[in-house]
C-alpha cells in the first residue's frame, strides 16, 4: 500500500484535529443557502469547517480549522474540468503532503453513491459507498443514510446519519481503521460522500 495513505502528518503541542477516533459532521437539512459542513470532535469542539462549492468547471476547495477560513487543513481538487467520473486529489494544506485520490463512479452512483480510493500510481486500493436502502433514500431524503469506507475487503470507517429535524448529523467512526488508513484521508472521503448526497438532494 502507498505510504501516503497510512497515518502520518505533523506533530504539535496542541492536539492535532485529525487525532480523534470519532467525529460528528453537521449541516443544514436543506443546504442550498448554507452549504457549510462543520466537523466536531468527541467533546463537541468545532475542529473543521468546509463550504461545499457551487458548481464550477474545476472543483477545488479547502477544509479549514475555523469558520473564518484562516487556517487551511486539507485541499481537495478535481483533476478534470468536465467528466462523469470526477477524480479528486487530497493534500495536507499545512505540509503539501499528498494523501490519496478519490474517483466517483458516476454511472454506479445513479442508484448508490460509489467512490474508488487510489494510491499515487492510480491503483484502486479501496472504496467508499452507500450501504442499506440507497434507492429509497433517493425517493425519501428524510431517511437516514449510511456509508462505509473500505481498504481492500476491510471496513476502516463508518459514517452513520443520526436523525434530526432541522439539521443533518453524521457520526464518523474511524476507530477500526487505526494504522490502516490516514484519518485525514478518511475524513476527506467522508466529506466528499456527504457533499454528493447534499448535491443530489438539491436536484430532487
Secondary structure, 3 states (H helix, E strand, C coil): CCHHHCCCCCCCCCCCCCCCCEEEEEEECCCCCCCEEEEECCCCCEEEEEECCCCCCCCEEEEECCCCCCCEEEEEEECCCCCCCCEEEEEECCCCCEEEEEEECCCHHHCCCEEEEECCCCCEEEEEEECCCHHHHHHCCCCCCEEEEEECCEEEEEEEEECCCCEEEEEEECHHHCCCCCHHHHHHHHHHHHHHHHHHHHHC
